[in-house]
């Protein structure tokens, strides 16, 4: 049991279904792990020497080894009562998809990954022709509009404008001089990203499906919320002289974790989570070394150098 608990240290991803709060998902994972850890056979109770009456009613006492009652499960209670499980970038109740959790030292790795400012990818469904008060298809209806004039070409032109505008924001918040060799090398490696707080930034967006009135987008973004993506669908509708609501927000990638790494609810158990931690360990370490490493080519090293140069000038 101690060995199993020791292996529960690292990062793993689960698939959060729509309609469930992220806190409930974390609680469900913790409850299942605690139940399995406490059900596993533990060490045998300690033995102590007690002087007990001799059999047959004799007056003298004899030494005997008996188990320590304080070690009995009914006296001691469950050995594991709480696990320190941290949550990565949250998903709201209506959203679904990849949800990263950390156990043990994985909580520190969650902070390190947050400081990497990695891109997240979503598939977002939309429906032209109506608007609601919360930009989702389940909100209160505000208006209905026509949409027959919308074509895929018009939609893709709007998406190109959105991507171009956000690319300028990405360069501005990355605080990197784009005329330097270092900036070129970072761009080639795909490491240009804001290394601090910034507004939501869309790094890429494309149309996956278009069949009026429905459409589906793939959005790559940083520092977003799911509500921001719903509002983006609403604004796309307005730009196309119509209206639109969001029908689905599904995260298919969170940094190094993809849908293939995310455990469905049927696999939220001790063995599957241990395997998931082990399988994802290498790519997490590789990403942290690439982005937050202390070598001469690390992004932080270059940013620190740029900061020092600006401070001296």
Phi, psi and omega in degrees: 000318179297321179295319179297319179293324180294328180284347178275068180213111181151199182246146174207166181238142173240163177261113180274123178284157176291148179090001181236132178291147182297329178295325177293324178296313179298318179297321180295319178295315180297317181299316180294318180294317179297320180297317182287322179295318181285338178279341181291147180297133179261187179290152180295148179301147175295155179252146176225157180267124177235149176262114185244155177300141180292148178297150179092006177081015179292155183285325186291158178257147177236147180283139178213149178264125181228153179292148176286120183296334180295339180270355181292136182306325181289337178270315185287327185083183180297138183289321179253121181250338182204142174242141179275095181248119178260154181250140175280214181297124187289158169240133179285177189300318185284339184274159178225173173122204188291125181229115187269134178235154178230141177236140178063232180292352174298338176295323176290323178296327176300318178295319179297317179294324176300319180288346176283339181053056182280154181285142173246148184238135180231150161255128186236124179265145180223160179221117179283153170111352177207159179230145179232170185287340179241014176070003178255164181286351179260359181282177178287129184295130179257315180202161172240144182222166175278157182217004184297337183281351184279134176237165178297323180298317179296319178297316182292331176293319177296319180296323179295321178295317179300314181294318180297317179297319181287331176297321177296320178295321180299315180293323182294316183277350178282344178055041180240135177286111187289354180269000184265161177294324179299319180296321178297316181295322177294321180295320179297321181277356182072030184257006176283114180200154178295127180260033177198190180292143177203163172295167175304137181232128176267113181272336178198146177208136179213158179271123179269318182220145178215111178210091186315137003271006185265152174206161180222134181244153168248122187238125173258129188208167178229143172058031182269168164238162180292328178293327176298321180292323177295319178295326177299318177299317178301315182290328175297319177301317179295318179297332180266020178058040179211212175213163181204149174237156180270129181259341183198138170232115184230118179277122181254350175207136173230095184065242182272354183263131179245177177301325180296333179276342187281126181279127173290167186301328181292347181246021175277063180230171188301309184296314182295321181290321176299316179295320180296319178299316181294317183292330183265354187299315185294314183289332174293313180297321180297316180295318179295321179293320181293320186265318185249006181296167184254015177285174182294335183263003182288153182295318181295324179298316181290321179294321178297322177296317178298319181296319180295320180295318179294324180293329180279335182281000000 
